[in-house]
Amino acid sequence: MSPDQIGFLTLLKKEVKRFWSVLGQTVTAPVITTVLYLLVFAQAMKDRSSAYDGISYTQFLLPGLVMMAVIQNAFANTSSSIVQSKIMGNLVFLQMAPLGPFEWFGAYLLAALLRVTLVAMAMLAVTLPFVSLPIQAPWALLAVFLLSGSSLAVIGLIAGIVAEKFDHIAAFTNFFIVPLSFLSGVFYSVHALPTLWYQASHLNPFFYMIDGFRYGFFGQADAPIALSLAWCAGFFVLSSAVCLRMLITGYKLKK
């Protein structure tokens, strides 16, 4: 193998070990949070009809909760890793290694995807005995999952590069990731919103991630699946272009 390939695999292994060593925090905690959301909202809204024919509100809710966890954990994995390396001072060792920008990009991205895959599988394993979910469009489901997880992993990389300390990541999470997640149709159909908020929801990329993921299970969604896939792909391409530009130029990475 070439030095770049060895460097890529080493960084990937390091990133996987990093989240694996605290599996209770990185995988178990999101599962517990999702189960709590499901219990509370399923009980509180049990008499509410779903937006889709033949689908209960609990069934409608679960895919949104899973994708919300994917979004938040993909972002957290890459952003926390970069900032942690900055604070601990070991980022310089990565810069000295035989790693190009594409190796950095690929290793962080794949590690985040592995983490969110474990999170999603654990959530579904825990909840599926109580909530049945059909899978009507498996390829659309997989495509939306990969594009969404990848996009937020890249956004996490960008945030980690820009941030100087964990407070900056917390601000990015609190003012961008969490609000857009909660306003993306996780707990409701956007068709129930007033006209202004309905139109605003269609400018939120997270809406298309959650809506497209939901389509994979039910074959029904608030937006056409082609539009959701286009938004997810476009968001990934745009964020990747920005991130790779930062890595190539060494923006806020080189002292």
LUMKOLTI-931847 format. One record per residue (C-alpha): residue in one letter; y, x negated, z; residue number from 0. Coordinates in nm, 2 decimals. Example, Ala and Ser with C-alpha at 12.3 -4.5 7.8 and 13.67 -1.06 7.14 Angstrom:
<recs>
+------+--------+--------+--------+-----+
! type !     py !     px !     pz ! seq !
+------+--------+--------+--------+-----+
!    A !  -0.45 !  -1.23 !   0.78 !   0 !
!    S !  -0.11 !  -1.37 !   0.71 !   1 !
+------+--------+--------+--------+-----+
</recs>
This chain:
<recs>
+------+--------+--------+--------+-----+
! type !     py !     px !     pz ! seq !
+------+--------+--------+--------+-----+
!    M !   0.00 !   0.00 !   0.00 !   0 !
!    S !   0.36 !  -0.11 !  -0.06 !   1 !
!    P !   0.59 !  -0.19 !   0.23 !   2 !
!    D !   0.78 !   0.14 !   0.17 !   3 !
!    Q !   0.46 !   0.34 !   0.19 !   4 !
!    I !   0.35 !   0.17 !   0.51 !   5 !
!    G !   0.70 !   0.23 !   0.66 !   6 !
!    F !   0.69 !   0.59 !   0.56 !   7 !
!    L !   0.35 !   0.65 !   0.72 !   8 !
!    T !   0.45 !   0.46 !   1.03 !   9 !
!    L !   0.77 !   0.67 !   1.07 !  10 !
!    L !   0.57 !   0.99 !   1.01 !  11 !
!    K !   0.31 !   0.89 !   1.27 !  12 !
!    K !   0.59 !   0.81 !   1.52 !  13 !
!    E !   0.76 !   1.14 !   1.46 !  14 !
!    V !   0.43 !   1.34 !   1.50 !  15 !
!    K !   0.35 !   1.15 !   1.82 !  16 !
!    R !   0.70 !   1.22 !   1.95 !  17 !
!    F !   0.66 !   1.60 !   1.95 !  18 !
!    W !   0.28 !   1.59 !   2.02 !  19 !
!    S !   0.34 !   1.41 !   2.35 !  20 !
!    V !   0.54 !   1.71 !   2.48 !  21 !
!    L !   0.33 !   1.98 !   2.32 !  22 !
!    G !   0.40 !   2.22 !   2.60 !  23 !
!    Q !   0.77 !   2.21 !   2.52 !  24 !
!    T !   0.75 !   2.19 !   2.14 !  25 !
!    V !   0.48 !   2.45 !   2.07 !  26 !
!    T !   0.39 !   2.64 !   2.39 !  27 !
!    A !   0.74 !   2.73 !   2.49 !  28 !
!    P !   0.83 !   2.90 !   2.15 !  29 !
!    V !   0.51 !   3.10 !   2.17 !  30 !
!    I !   0.59 !   3.22 !   2.52 !  31 !
!    T !   0.95 !   3.31 !   2.41 !  32 !
!    T !   0.81 !   3.51 !   2.11 !  33 !
!    V !   0.56 !   3.70 !   2.33 !  34 !
!    L !   0.84 !   3.79 !   2.57 !  35 !
!    Y !   1.06 !   3.91 !   2.29 !  36 !
!    L !   0.77 !   4.11 !   2.15 !  37 !
!    L !   0.69 !   4.27 !   2.48 !  38 !
!    V !   1.05 !   4.36 !   2.56 !  39 !
!    F !   1.15 !   4.49 !   2.22 !  40 !
!    A !   0.82 !   4.66 !   2.14 !  41 !
!    Q !   0.84 !   4.85 !   2.46 !  42 !
!    A !   1.21 !   4.93 !   2.44 !  43 !
!    M !   1.19 !   5.03 !   2.07 !  44 !
!    K !   0.84 !   5.17 !   2.06 !  45 !
!    D !   0.96 !   5.52 !   1.94 !  46 !
!    R !   1.18 !   5.37 !   1.67 !  47 !
!    S !   1.05 !   5.40 !   1.32 !  48 !
!    S !   1.03 !   5.10 !   1.10 !  49 !
!    A !   1.23 !   5.06 !   0.78 !  50 !
!    Y !   0.91 !   5.04 !   0.58 !  51 !
!    D !   0.66 !   5.32 !   0.52 !  52 !
!    G !   0.33 !   5.28 !   0.71 !  53 !
!    I !   0.46 !   4.99 !   0.92 !  54 !
!    S !   0.53 !   5.02 !   1.29 !  55 !
!    Y !   0.84 !   4.86 !   1.45 !  56 !
!    T !   0.62 !   4.61 !   1.63 !  57 !
!    Q !   0.46 !   4.50 !   1.30 !  58 !
!    F !   0.81 !   4.48 !   1.15 !  59 !
!    L !   0.94 !   4.27 !   1.44 !  60 !
!    L !   0.66 !   4.00 !   1.46 !  61 !
!    P !   0.72 !   3.82 !   1.12 !  62 !
!    G !   1.10 !   3.80 !   1.20 !  63 !
!    L !   1.03 !   3.65 !   1.54 !  64 !
!    V !   0.79 !   3.39 !   1.39 !  65 !
!    M !   1.04 !   3.29 !   1.12 !  66 !
!    M !   1.32 !   3.27 !   1.38 !  67 !
!    A !   1.11 !   3.03 !   1.58 !  68 !
!    V !   1.04 !   2.83 !   1.26 !  69 !
!    I !   1.41 !   2.80 !   1.19 !  70 !
!    Q !   1.50 !   2.69 !   1.54 !  71 !
!    N !   1.22 !   2.45 !   1.59 !  72 !
!    A !   1.25 !   2.28 !   1.25 !  73 !
!    F !   1.62 !   2.22 !   1.32 !  74 !
!    A !   1.55 !   2.10 !   1.67 !  75 !
!    N !   1.28 !   1.85 !   1.57 !  76 !
!    T !   1.48 !   1.64 !   1.33 !  77 !
!    S !   1.82 !   1.67 !   1.50 !  78 !
!    S !   1.69 !   1.57 !   1.85 !  79 !
!    S !   1.49 !   1.28 !   1.71 !  80 !
!    I !   1.79 !   1.12 !   1.53 !  81 !
!    V !   2.03 !   1.17 !   1.82 !  82 !
!    Q !   1.77 !   1.04 !   2.07 !  83 !
!    S !   1.73 !   0.73 !   1.85 !  84 !
!    K !   2.11 !   0.68 !   1.85 !  85 !
!    I !   2.15 !   0.72 !   2.23 !  86 !
!    M !   1.85 !   0.50 !   2.31 !  87 !
!    G !   1.97 !   0.23 !   2.07 !  88 !
!    N !   1.64 !   0.21 !   1.87 !  89 !
!    L !   1.79 !   0.34 !   1.55 !  90 !
!    V !   1.86 !  -0.02 !   1.45 !  91 !
!    F !   1.49 !  -0.09 !   1.44 !  92 !
!    L !   1.44 !   0.19 !   1.18 !  93 !
!    Q !   1.72 !   0.05 !   0.98 !  94 !
!    M !   1.55 !  -0.30 !   0.98 !  95 !
!    A !   1.22 !  -0.16 !   0.87 !  96 !
!    P !   1.11 !  -0.14 !   0.50 !  97 !
!    L !   1.23 !   0.22 !   0.47 !  98 !
!    G !   1.45 !   0.36 !   0.20 !  99 !
!    P !   1.64 !   0.69 !   0.22 ! 100 !
!    F !   1.36 !   0.89 !   0.06 ! 101 !
!    E !   1.11 !   0.75 !   0.31 ! 102 !
!    W !   1.33 !   0.85 !   0.60 ! 103 !
!    F !   1.39 !   1.19 !   0.44 ! 104 !
!    G !   1.02 !   1.26 !   0.37 ! 105 !
!    A !   0.89 !   1.14 !   0.71 ! 106 !
!    Y !   1.13 !   1.35 !   0.91 ! 107 !
!    L !   1.08 !   1.65 !   0.69 ! 108 !
!    L !   0.70 !   1.64 !   0.70 ! 109 !
!    A !   0.69 !   1.59 !   1.08 ! 110 !
!    A !   0.91 !   1.90 !   1.13 ! 111 !
!    L !   0.69 !   2.10 !   0.89 ! 112 !
!    L !   0.38 !   2.01 !   1.09 ! 113 !
!    R !   0.55 !   2.11 !   1.41 ! 114 !
!    V !   0.66 !   2.45 !   1.28 ! 115 !
!    T !   0.32 !   2.51 !   1.12 ! 116 !
!    L !   0.16 !   2.46 !   1.46 ! 117 !
!    V !   0.42 !   2.69 !   1.62 ! 118 !
!    A !   0.37 !   2.97 !   1.36 ! 119 !
!    M !  -0.01 !   2.94 !   1.38 ! 120 !
!    A !   0.00 !   2.95 !   1.76 ! 121 !
!    M !   0.23 !   3.25 !   1.76 ! 122 !
!    L !   0.01 !   3.45 !   1.52 ! 123 !
!    A !  -0.31 !   3.35 !   1.70 ! 124 !
!    V !  -0.17 !   3.49 !   2.03 ! 125 !
!    T !  -0.02 !   3.81 !   1.89 ! 126 !
!    L !  -0.26 !   3.91 !   1.61 ! 127 !
!    P !  -0.52 !   4.06 !   1.84 ! 128 !
!    F !  -0.25 !   4.31 !   1.95 ! 129 !
!    V !  -0.04 !   4.34 !   1.63 ! 130 !
!    S !  -0.22 !   4.37 !   1.30 ! 131 !
!    L !  -0.04 !   4.21 !   1.00 ! 132 !
!    P !  -0.16 !   4.25 !   0.65 ! 133 !
!    I !  -0.09 !   3.97 !   0.40 ! 134 !
!    Q !   0.02 !   4.13 !   0.07 ! 135 !
!    A !   0.18 !   3.84 !  -0.10 ! 136 !
!    P !   0.03 !   3.51 !   0.03 ! 137 !
!    W !   0.20 !   3.28 !  -0.22 ! 138 !
!    A !   0.54 !   3.43 !  -0.16 ! 139 !
!    L !   0.47 !   3.39 !   0.22 ! 140 !
!    L !   0.38 !   3.03 !   0.18 ! 141 !
!    A !   0.67 !   2.95 !  -0.04 ! 142 !
!    V !   0.93 !   3.11 !   0.19 ! 143 !
!    F !   0.77 !   2.94 !   0.49 ! 144 !
!    L !   0.78 !   2.59 !   0.33 ! 145 !
!    L !   1.13 !   2.63 !   0.19 ! 146 !
!    S !   1.27 !   2.77 !   0.51 ! 147 !
!    G !   1.11 !   2.51 !   0.74 ! 148 !
!    S !   1.21 !   2.23 !   0.51 ! 149 !
!    S !   1.57 !   2.35 !   0.48 ! 150 !
!    L !   1.62 !   2.37 !   0.85 ! 151 !
!    A !   1.46 !   2.03 !   0.90 ! 152 !
!    V !   1.71 !   1.89 !   0.65 ! 153 !
!    I !   2.00 !   2.07 !   0.83 ! 154 !
!    G !   1.87 !   1.91 !   1.15 ! 155 !
!    L !   1.88 !   1.57 !   0.99 ! 156 !
!    I !   2.24 !   1.63 !   0.88 ! 157 !
!    A !   2.34 !   1.75 !   1.23 ! 158 !
!    G !   2.16 !   1.45 !   1.39 ! 159 !
!    I !   2.34 !   1.20 !   1.16 ! 160 !
!    V !   2.68 !   1.35 !   1.23 ! 161 !
!    A !   2.63 !   1.40 !   1.60 ! 162 !
!    E !   2.71 !   1.13 !   1.85 ! 163 !
!    K !   2.54 !   1.29 !   2.16 ! 164 !
!    F !   2.33 !   1.58 !   2.25 ! 165 !
!    D !   2.63 !   1.80 !   2.33 ! 166 !
!    H !   2.72 !   1.80 !   1.96 ! 167 !
!    I !   2.37 !   1.92 !   1.87 ! 168 !
!    A !   2.39 !   2.19 !   2.14 ! 169 !
!    A !   2.72 !   2.30 !   1.99 ! 170 !
!    F !   2.57 !   2.31 !   1.64 ! 171 !
!    T !   2.28 !   2.51 !   1.77 ! 172 !
!    N !   2.49 !   2.76 !   1.97 ! 173 !
!    F !   2.76 !   2.82 !   1.71 ! 174 !
!    F !   2.55 !   2.81 !   1.39 ! 175 !
!    I !   2.17 !   2.82 !   1.42 ! 176 !
!    V !   2.14 !   3.09 !   1.70 ! 177 !
!    P !   2.41 !   3.33 !   1.57 ! 178 !
!    L !   2.28 !   3.32 !   1.21 ! 179 !
!    S !   1.92 !   3.36 !   1.34 ! 180 !
!    F !   2.01 !   3.67 !   1.54 ! 181 !
!    L !   2.22 !   3.82 !   1.27 ! 182 !
!    S !   1.96 !   3.78 !   1.00 ! 183 !
!    G !   1.76 !   4.10 !   1.04 ! 184 !
!    V !   1.50 !   3.98 !   1.29 ! 185 !
!    F !   1.53 !   4.29 !   1.51 ! 186 !
!    Y !   1.65 !   4.55 !   1.25 ! 187 !
!    S !   1.67 !   4.63 !   0.89 ! 188 !
!    V !   2.01 !   4.54 !   0.74 ! 189 !
!    H !   2.00 !   4.89 !   0.57 ! 190 !
!    A !   2.08 !   5.03 !   0.91 ! 191 !
!    L !   2.41 !   4.84 !   0.93 ! 192 !
!    P !   2.76 !   4.96 !   0.83 ! 193 !
!    T !   2.87 !   4.86 !   0.48 ! 194 !
!    L !   3.08 !   4.56 !   0.59 ! 195 !
!    W !   2.80 !   4.40 !   0.80 ! 196 !
!    Y !   2.54 !   4.49 !   0.54 ! 197 !
!    Q !   2.73 !   4.30 !   0.28 ! 198 !
!    A !   2.80 !   4.01 !   0.52 ! 199 !
!    S !   2.43 !   3.98 !   0.60 ! 200 !
!    H !   2.36 !   3.91 !   0.23 ! 201 !
!    L !   2.57 !   3.59 !   0.27 ! 202 !
!    N !   2.35 !   3.46 !   0.55 ! 203 !
!    P !   2.08 !   3.23 !   0.41 ! 204 !
!    F !   1.86 !   3.30 !   0.72 ! 205 !
!    F !   1.85 !   3.67 !   0.62 ! 206 !
!    Y !   1.66 !   3.57 !   0.30 ! 207 !
!    M !   1.42 !   3.34 !   0.49 ! 208 !
!    I !   1.33 !   3.62 !   0.73 ! 209 !
!    D !   1.33 !   3.89 !   0.47 ! 210 !
!    G !   1.12 !   3.69 !   0.22 ! 211 !
!    F !   0.87 !   3.60 !   0.50 ! 212 !
!    R !   0.84 !   3.96 !   0.59 ! 213 !
!    Y !   0.77 !   4.05 !   0.23 ! 214 !
!    G !   0.47 !   3.81 !   0.23 ! 215 !
!    F !   0.31 !   4.03 !   0.49 ! 216 !
!    F !   0.41 !   4.38 !   0.38 ! 217 !
!    G !   0.50 !   4.36 !   0.01 ! 218 !
!    Q !   0.82 !   4.53 !   0.11 ! 219 !
!    A !   1.16 !   4.38 !   0.20 ! 220 !
!    D !   1.53 !   4.46 !   0.21 ! 221 !
!    A !   1.61 !   4.23 !  -0.08 ! 222 !
!    P !   1.41 !   4.15 !  -0.39 ! 223 !
!    I !   1.16 !   3.86 !  -0.33 ! 224 !
!    A !   1.29 !   3.67 !  -0.63 ! 225 !
!    L !   1.64 !   3.67 !  -0.48 ! 226 !
!    S !   1.51 !   3.56 !  -0.14 ! 227 !
!    L !   1.32 !   3.27 !  -0.31 ! 228 !
!    A !   1.62 !   3.17 !  -0.51 ! 229 !
!    W !   1.84 !   3.16 !  -0.19 ! 230 !
!    C !   1.58 !   2.96 !   0.00 ! 231 !
!    A !   1.53 !   2.71 !  -0.28 ! 232 !
!    G !   1.90 !   2.68 !  -0.35 ! 233 !
!    F !   1.98 !   2.63 !   0.02 ! 234 !
!    F !   1.71 !   2.36 !   0.04 ! 235 !
!    V !   1.83 !   2.18 !  -0.27 ! 236 !
!    L !   2.20 !   2.18 !  -0.16 ! 237 !
!    S !   2.12 !   2.06 !   0.20 ! 238 !
!    S !   1.88 !   1.80 !   0.06 ! 239 !
!    A !   2.15 !   1.66 !  -0.17 ! 240 !
!    V !   2.40 !   1.63 !   0.12 ! 241 !
!    C !   2.14 !   1.47 !   0.35 ! 242 !
!    L !   2.02 !   1.22 !   0.09 ! 243 !
!    R !   2.38 !   1.12 !   0.01 ! 244 !
!    M !   2.43 !   1.05 !   0.38 ! 245 !
!    L !   2.11 !   0.85 !   0.40 ! 246 !
!    I !   2.19 !   0.65 !   0.09 ! 247 !
!    T !   2.54 !   0.56 !   0.19 ! 248 !
!    G !   2.44 !   0.51 !   0.56 ! 249 !
!    Y !   2.70 !   0.76 !   0.68 ! 250 !
!    K !   2.73 !   0.73 !   1.06 ! 251 !
!    L !   2.41 !   0.53 !   1.06 ! 252 !
!    K !   2.54 !   0.18 !   0.99 ! 253 !
!    K !   2.76 !   0.02 !   1.25 ! 254 !
+------+--------+--------+--------+-----+
</recs>
